[in-house]
Amino acid sequence: MKPKALFLAGYAASIMMLFLTCHVRAAECNMAFVHGIVIAPDHIRILQNNRTHVQINADKQLFIRGEWQTLNVEDTQLLQQYSQDLRKFVPEIVSIAVDGVELGLSSIEMMFAGVGNKSQQAEWQELVRETTFQWMSRFVRTNEHFYLAPQSLNELDYFLNAELKPQLDNLARHTVGAVWDALRDALRHSDSNFERVDNQEWQSVGQLVERINLGLDAKMIEMEEKSALFCQRMQELDQVEQHLQQRIPALVPYDVLALKH
């Protein structure tokens, strides 16, 4: 084998080893968010069965089941650390997932904008909305508000790797295929060069799917690269939470972070 070929083979092997190492690290992380979390500019809410059980206002006021908790200086400082760590971490996780969803859906919506009749557009948009709702029940980002449903780091990794990509692929082929069906119906009656246009349209569908997949691959690589760091940050945040629970026992039933066995 030539030196250049040996170098390329070795480089490819190194990249594959790095990918596998990151994936193993993600698989080894058993940390999970066991309650839903809402992050807003002026408060943080911890949810159980979609109801707020714990609320932190302005990073320093604590309410448990609607009752204000009297805190001393040390308690307040620890609560601030816990709150600020959640503010840094949760939006980052949510954004990785939401960016992946929006990347795919926006590409699909752009393709059928202005194509077909009103009934067809309403049908395609409803399909996109239904798909969006299914995913966004787990991840929400609206301006400065973020929501993360209970899930482990492994489940987020699975969402990006094994759930989001194939579903977006199917959605793209279904909706865009329907768009080109509508175009072909119109062209069939008006364009003598229909076959040439038809082939170009279907090539565009493949290009759309490829573009979506490339964008999602980038998100998955980002998740893989950050998985070990995320796991470490979850463990550190769990330690702060345990310390806070020792000082405020009423928080024990509302463990946000925990080992998932």
Summary of the structure (lengths in Angstrom):
residues: 261
radius of gyration: 23.7
end to end distance: 47.7
largest distance: 81.0
contacts: 772
relative contact order: 0.17
helix: 69%
strand: 15%
